Amino acid sequence: MKILFPYLARWRSANRSRYHQLINHLCRFGHQVYVLTAPPMALNDISANDITSDEKLPQGLTVSELYAPPALRRFWRMPIPHTKLLKKGLVSLTSLSQIRQFVDREKIDVLLLYNLPQAPLMHLANCRVHFDLADDLVAMMEVEHKFIAQSGAAHLAQIVQEHMIKRATTVTVASSVLQEQFSRDVLMLPNGADLAELDQADGSVWRAKTSGPTVGFVGAFEYWVNFDLVLSVAQRLRGVNFLLVGGGRRLKYVKDEIARLGLTNVHLTGAMPYHDAMNHVAGMDVCLLPFTRDAVSDGSCPLKLFEYAVLRKPIVSTTTREVSRIGQGWIQFADDAATFAAAIENLLADRRAAEHAGEAGRAMVKQLYNWPKLTRQFEDLLVSGAVPSFEPAAERQTVLEALQANL
């Protein structure tokens, strides 16, 4: 099977997305995937800039760049605020002819789309079209682009999203919260983690640099992460190291707040390659999912949840809807600084409880949320078009009961 994936970001950025995992595994299963990345853009976004150049690609994966005329390339390199949506939309529009010709020349079987600016591509391709909805795109646009929320353009975005869902040959969504929004058959394909890859993570370098316990976060420094909550907890737990790994548009704000509050126990790494980031996670004692409480976070199935879990890290999270469903029985939930700090202190003090939570998370990923298994489900859908049944709540309960019986 030949798959074409136009990606409105840089493939070698610090952001290791679900598409990196699904595509890498599809290639390992013998499929050919062509990734067309966006040209370099001046966006203060973790996914807009390359951070690695020597990452070895799996056999069967080809990465090249989407077409863009010189004038637009100059515009994309201009650091103009609030132009992310416009720039990505122009990437899609200027690449229409390139993608149509690519599909015909390479005899592509499936065109994989994932974002609203790609809607015009659905009408060009002489092949099957798959649409993957990884986040609540309409809610994200309302938050990111004030004019959309104020002008009522969110209604238009909703129409575009519904059209893409209806028009696509097959559809996947990343969470049960998103699945509930649609009447057609869609495959709920959550995020996951690669156990074999993460078992190579080594936390010794970080541990050698510091003493005392470390509580940490890895991911994009974006509006859906409640960094004010994290820093408030760090104020309460001055004897605990807080290690925040990643970059993005809120990194400067976080740096300024750390300085203003005099938080010497908070450490920032900036954006770094995936394997380096996972080495830092391996050195943590407790991991955090400090999301905001809104539609964007409620519908999110965060990759870092499963990466933490594979590394047997106990997790403290805010009570967003999808994470609450996945983590019932093994994740600690808190929504204010006092209860968040108390949950962290309890896990640091009770080694048995921390180990139990870590083993439960690891078991969940091994049984339900590992990328080889998830990619096989994705592969079956692309090949057959049939949506398999999946009862995540029942399967999660079975895993927890089996783990409890073995304690």
C-alpha positions as CSV (number, residue, x, y, z in Angstrom):
1,M,0.0,0.0,0.0
2,K,1.3,3.5,-0.9
3,I,0.3,6.4,1.3
4,L,0.8,10.1,0.8
5,F,0.9,12.4,3.9
6,P,1.1,16.2,3.4
7,Y,2.3,17.4,6.7
8,L,1.8,21.1,7.6
9,A,4.9,21.1,9.9
10,R,8.5,20.0,9.8
11,W,9.1,16.3,10.0
12,R,12.3,16.6,11.9
13,S,11.1,19.0,14.6
14,A,11.1,18.4,18.3
15,N,7.4,17.4,18.1
16,R,7.2,13.6,17.7
17,S,3.5,13.3,16.8
18,R,1.2,10.4,16.4
19,Y,1.9,10.6,12.7
20,H,5.5,9.9,13.2
21,Q,4.6,6.7,15.1
22,L,1.9,5.5,12.8
23,I,3.9,6.1,9.7
24,N,7.1,4.6,11.0
25,H,5.3,1.5,12.0
26,L,3.4,1.3,8.7
27,C,6.8,1.3,6.9
28,R,8.0,-1.5,9.2
29,F,5.0,-3.5,8.2
30,G,6.0,-3.2,4.5
31,H,4.1,-0.2,3.3
32,Q,5.5,2.8,1.3
33,V,4.8,6.2,2.8
34,Y,5.6,9.6,1.2
35,V,5.7,12.5,3.6
36,L,5.6,16.0,2.1
37,T,6.6,18.5,4.8
38,A,5.8,22.2,5.0
39,P,8.6,24.7,4.0
40,P,10.4,26.4,6.9
41,M,8.1,29.0,8.6
42,A,8.8,31.7,11.1
43,L,6.4,30.5,13.8
44,N,7.2,30.2,17.5
45,D,5.9,26.7,17.4
46,I,7.6,23.5,18.5
47,S,6.7,21.8,15.2
48,A,7.7,24.6,12.8
49,N,11.4,24.2,12.9
50,D,13.8,21.2,12.4
51,I,15.8,20.2,15.4
52,T,17.4,17.0,14.0
53,S,19.1,16.4,10.7
54,D,20.6,12.9,11.1
55,E,17.6,10.8,12.2
56,K,17.5,7.6,10.3
57,L,14.3,7.0,8.4
58,P,12.8,3.5,8.3
59,Q,12.9,1.6,5.0
60,G,9.9,2.6,2.9
61,L,9.6,6.2,4.2
62,T,10.5,9.1,1.9
63,V,10.5,12.7,3.2
64,S,10.5,15.7,0.9
65,E,9.1,19.2,0.8
66,L,5.8,20.7,-0.3
67,Y,6.0,23.1,-3.2
68,A,6.0,26.9,-2.5
69,P,6.8,29.8,-4.8
70,P,9.7,32.0,-3.8
71,A,7.5,35.0,-2.8
72,L,5.5,32.9,-0.4
73,R,8.6,31.3,1.0
74,R,9.8,34.9,1.9
75,F,6.4,35.6,3.5
76,W,6.5,32.4,5.6
77,R,9.9,33.3,6.9
78,M,8.6,36.7,8.2
79,P,7.9,36.5,12.0
80,I,4.4,38.1,11.8
81,P,2.2,37.3,14.8
82,H,-1.1,35.5,14.5
83,T,-0.4,34.2,11.0
84,K,-0.1,30.5,11.7
85,L,-3.5,29.5,10.2
86,L,-3.0,31.8,7.2
87,K,0.5,30.3,6.5
88,K,-0.7,26.7,6.8
89,G,-3.7,27.5,4.5
90,L,-1.4,28.9,1.9
91,V,0.8,25.8,2.1
92,S,-2.2,23.6,1.2
93,L,-3.4,25.9,-1.6
94,T,-0.1,26.2,-3.3
95,S,0.6,22.5,-3.2
96,L,-2.7,21.4,-4.8
97,S,-1.3,20.7,-8.2
98,Q,1.8,19.0,-6.8
99,I,-0.2,16.6,-4.7
100,R,-2.6,15.7,-7.5
101,Q,0.3,15.0,-9.8
102,F,2.1,13.0,-7.0
103,V,-0.9,10.8,-6.5
104,D,-1.2,10.0,-10.2
105,R,2.6,9.5,-10.8
106,E,3.2,7.3,-7.8
107,K,-0.2,5.5,-8.0
108,I,-1.0,6.4,-4.4
109,D,-3.6,4.3,-2.7
110,V,-4.4,6.5,0.3
111,L,-4.1,10.2,0.9
112,L,-3.8,10.9,4.6
113,L,-5.2,14.3,5.8
114,Y,-5.5,15.7,9.3
115,N,-6.1,19.4,9.4
116,L,-8.9,21.8,8.2
117,P,-6.7,23.8,5.8
118,Q,-6.3,20.6,3.8
119,A,-10.0,20.5,2.9
120,P,-9.4,21.4,-0.8
121,L,-7.2,18.3,-1.2
122,M,-10.2,16.0,-0.6
123,H,-11.6,16.9,-4.0
124,L,-8.4,16.5,-6.1
125,A,-7.0,13.1,-5.3
126,N,-7.8,10.1,-7.5
127,C,-7.5,7.7,-4.6
128,R,-9.0,6.9,-1.2
129,V,-8.8,9.7,1.3
130,H,-8.4,9.1,5.0
131,F,-9.1,11.9,7.6
132,D,-7.6,11.6,11.1
133,L,-8.9,13.9,13.8
134,A,-6.4,14.0,16.6
135,D,-7.7,17.0,18.4
136,D,-10.8,19.2,18.6
137,L,-9.7,21.4,15.7
138,V,-12.6,23.9,15.9
139,A,-12.0,24.5,19.6
140,M,-8.3,25.0,18.9
141,M,-9.0,27.5,16.2
142,E,-11.3,29.5,18.5
143,V,-8.6,29.7,21.1
144,E,-5.7,30.4,18.8
145,H,-7.4,32.9,16.5
146,K,-9.5,35.5,18.3
147,F,-11.1,36.8,15.1
148,I,-12.6,33.4,14.5
149,A,-14.3,33.4,17.9
150,Q,-15.4,37.0,17.6
151,S,-16.6,36.9,14.0
152,G,-18.6,33.7,14.2
153,A,-16.2,32.0,11.7
154,A,-16.0,29.0,14.1
155,H,-19.3,28.0,12.6
156,L,-17.7,27.9,9.2
157,A,-14.8,25.8,10.6
158,Q,-17.3,23.4,12.0
159,I,-18.9,23.0,8.6
160,V,-15.5,22.4,7.0
161,Q,-14.7,19.7,9.6
162,E,-18.1,18.0,9.2
163,H,-17.6,18.0,5.4
164,M,-14.1,16.4,5.7
165,I,-15.5,13.8,8.1
166,K,-18.4,13.0,5.7
167,R,-16.3,13.1,2.5
168,A,-13.4,11.0,3.6
169,T,-13.4,7.3,2.7
170,T,-12.4,6.3,6.2
171,V,-12.0,8.3,9.5
172,T,-10.1,7.9,12.7
173,V,-10.4,10.0,15.9
174,A,-7.9,10.0,18.8
175,S,-10.3,10.0,21.7
176,S,-13.8,8.8,22.8
177,V,-14.7,12.4,23.5
178,L,-14.2,13.2,19.8
179,Q,-15.9,10.0,18.7
180,E,-19.1,11.1,20.4
181,Q,-19.3,14.1,18.1
182,F,-20.0,12.2,15.0
183,S,-22.8,10.0,13.7
184,R,-20.8,8.1,11.0
185,D,-18.7,5.1,11.8
186,V,-15.2,6.2,12.8
187,L,-12.4,4.2,14.3
188,M,-11.4,5.5,17.8
189,L,-7.6,5.2,17.4
190,P,-6.0,6.6,20.6
191,N,-2.4,7.6,21.0
192,G,0.1,5.2,22.5
193,A,3.8,4.5,23.0
194,D,6.5,2.2,21.7
195,L,7.7,0.0,24.6
196,A,10.9,-1.3,22.8
197,E,12.0,2.3,22.0
198,L,11.3,3.8,25.4
199,D,13.0,0.9,27.2
200,Q,16.2,2.4,25.9
201,A,15.6,5.7,27.8
202,D,18.2,6.4,30.4
203,G,17.7,8.9,33.2
204,S,21.1,8.7,34.7
205,V,22.4,11.9,33.2
206,W,19.7,14.0,34.8
207,R,19.9,12.2,38.1
208,A,23.7,12.8,38.2
209,K,23.1,16.6,37.9
210,T,20.8,17.0,40.8
211,S,19.8,15.7,44.2
212,G,16.4,15.1,45.7
213,P,13.2,14.0,43.9
214,T,12.2,15.3,40.5
215,V,8.7,16.0,39.2
216,G,8.4,16.7,35.5
217,F,6.5,17.5,32.4
218,V,7.5,17.0,28.7
219,G,5.7,18.4,25.7
220,A,4.8,21.6,23.9
221,F,4.7,24.9,25.8
222,E,1.3,25.9,24.5
223,Y,-2.0,27.4,25.7
224,W,-3.5,24.0,26.6
225,V,-0.9,23.4,29.4
226,N,-1.6,25.2,32.7
227,F,1.9,26.4,33.6
228,D,0.5,28.8,36.2
229,L,-0.7,25.7,38.1
230,V,2.7,24.0,37.8
231,L,4.6,27.0,39.0
232,S,2.2,27.4,41.9
233,V,2.8,23.8,42.9
234,A,6.6,24.4,42.6
235,Q,6.2,27.3,45.0
236,R,4.6,25.0,47.6
237,L,7.2,22.3,47.1
238,R,10.5,24.1,47.2
239,G,12.5,21.0,48.1
240,V,11.4,19.2,44.9
241,N,13.0,19.7,41.5
242,F,10.5,20.6,38.7
243,L,11.9,19.6,35.3
244,L,10.0,21.0,32.4
245,V,11.1,19.6,29.0
246,G,10.1,21.2,25.7
247,G,9.5,24.4,23.8
248,G,6.8,26.5,22.2
249,R,5.0,29.8,22.3
250,R,4.7,30.0,26.1
251,L,8.3,29.2,26.9
252,K,9.2,32.8,27.3
253,Y,6.3,33.4,29.6
254,V,7.3,30.5,31.8
255,K,10.9,31.7,31.9
256,D,9.7,35.2,33.0
257,E,7.4,33.8,35.7
258,I,10.2,31.5,37.1
259,A,12.4,34.6,37.4
260,R,9.6,36.8,38.9
261,L,8.7,34.1,41.5
262,G,12.4,33.3,42.3
263,L,11.8,29.6,41.7
264,T,15.3,28.1,41.8
265,N,13.8,24.6,41.9
266,V,12.3,24.8,38.4
267,H,14.5,23.7,35.5
268,L,13.9,24.3,31.7
269,T,15.6,22.4,28.9
270,G,14.1,24.0,25.9
271,A,13.1,22.0,22.8
272,M,15.2,18.9,22.3
273,P,15.3,15.7,20.1
274,Y,12.8,13.0,21.2
275,H,15.3,10.6,22.5
276,D,16.9,13.3,24.7
277,A,13.5,14.3,26.0
278,M,12.7,10.7,26.9
279,N,16.0,10.3,28.8
280,H,15.0,13.3,30.9
281,V,11.5,11.7,31.6
282,A,13.3,8.5,32.7
283,G,15.0,10.6,35.4
284,M,11.7,11.8,36.9
285,D,10.0,10.4,39.9
286,V,6.5,11.8,39.2
287,C,5.2,13.0,35.9
288,L,2.5,15.7,35.3
289,L,-0.4,16.3,32.9
290,P,-1.3,19.8,33.9
291,F,-3.9,20.7,31.2
292,T,-6.3,23.6,31.1
293,R,-10.0,22.8,31.6
294,D,-11.6,23.4,28.2
295,A,-12.9,21.7,25.1
296,V,-9.4,21.4,23.6
297,S,-8.0,19.5,26.6
298,D,-11.2,17.5,27.2
299,G,-10.9,15.9,23.8
300,S,-7.2,15.4,23.9
301,C,-5.5,11.9,24.2
302,P,-2.0,13.1,25.1
303,L,1.0,11.1,23.8
304,K,3.0,11.9,26.9
305,L,0.5,10.0,29.1
306,F,1.5,6.8,27.5
307,E,5.2,7.6,27.3
308,Y,5.2,8.3,31.1
309,A,3.3,5.1,31.6
310,V,5.8,2.9,29.7
311,L,8.6,4.3,31.9
312,R,6.5,3.3,34.9
313,K,6.1,6.8,36.2
314,P,3.2,7.7,38.5
315,I,1.1,10.5,37.0
316,V,-0.8,13.5,38.4
317,S,-3.2,15.1,36.0
318,T,-6.0,17.6,35.9
319,T,-9.4,16.0,35.4
320,T,-9.9,16.5,31.7
321,R,-12.5,14.2,30.2
322,E,-10.5,11.8,28.0
323,V,-7.6,11.4,30.5
324,S,-10.1,10.8,33.3
325,R,-11.6,7.9,31.3
326,I,-8.2,6.4,30.4
327,G,-6.6,6.9,33.8
328,Q,-9.4,5.8,36.2
329,G,-7.9,3.6,38.8
330,W,-4.2,4.4,38.2
331,I,-3.7,8.2,37.7
332,Q,-4.0,10.7,40.5
333,F,-6.3,13.7,39.6
334,A,-6.2,17.2,41.1
335,D,-7.3,20.6,39.8
336,D,-5.8,23.2,42.2
337,A,-2.3,23.8,43.5
338,A,-3.0,22.5,47.0
339,T,-4.4,19.1,45.9
340,F,-1.9,18.8,43.1
341,A,1.0,19.3,45.6
342,A,-0.6,16.9,48.1
343,A,-0.9,14.2,45.4
344,I,2.8,14.6,44.4
345,E,3.9,14.5,48.1
346,N,1.8,11.3,48.6
347,L,3.4,9.6,45.7
348,L,6.9,10.7,46.7
349,A,6.3,9.4,50.3
350,D,4.5,6.2,49.4
351,R,6.9,4.2,47.3
352,R,4.5,1.2,47.1
353,A,1.7,3.4,45.7
354,A,4.0,5.0,43.2
355,E,5.2,1.6,42.0
356,H,1.7,0.2,41.7
357,A,0.6,3.2,39.6
358,G,3.7,2.8,37.4
359,E,3.1,-0.9,36.9
360,A,-0.6,-0.3,36.1
361,G,0.3,2.4,33.5
362,R,2.9,0.1,31.9
363,A,0.4,-2.8,31.7
364,M,-2.2,-0.5,30.1
365,V,0.2,0.5,27.3
366,K,1.5,-3.1,26.8
367,Q,-2.1,-4.4,26.4
368,L,-4.0,-1.6,24.8
369,Y,-2.0,1.4,23.8
370,N,1.2,0.2,22.1
371,W,1.9,1.5,18.7
372,P,2.4,-1.8,16.9
373,K,-1.1,-2.9,17.9
374,L,-2.6,0.5,17.2
375,T,-1.0,0.6,13.8
376,R,-2.3,-2.8,12.9
377,Q,-5.8,-1.5,13.6
378,F,-5.1,1.5,11.4
379,E,-3.7,-0.7,8.7
380,D,-6.8,-3.0,8.7
381,L,-9.0,0.1,8.4
382,L,-7.1,1.5,5.4
383,V,-7.1,-1.8,3.6
384,S,-10.6,-3.1,4.3
385,G,-12.5,0.1,5.2
386,A,-14.3,-1.8,8.0
387,V,-14.3,-0.3,11.5
388,P,-13.4,-2.8,14.1
389,S,-15.2,-2.8,17.5
390,F,-13.2,-1.6,20.5
391,E,-14.4,-1.4,24.1
392,P,-11.7,0.6,25.8
393,A,-13.4,0.9,29.2
394,A,-14.0,-2.8,29.6
395,E,-10.5,-3.7,28.4
396,R,-8.9,-1.2,30.8
397,Q,-10.9,-2.7,33.7
398,T,-9.7,-6.2,32.7
399,V,-6.1,-5.0,32.8
400,L,-6.5,-3.4,36.2
401,E,-8.1,-6.5,37.7
402,A,-5.4,-8.7,36.4
403,L,-2.7,-6.5,37.8
404,Q,-4.5,-6.3,41.2
405,A,-4.7,-10.1,41.3
406,N,-1.0,-10.5,40.8
407,L,0.0,-8.1,43.6
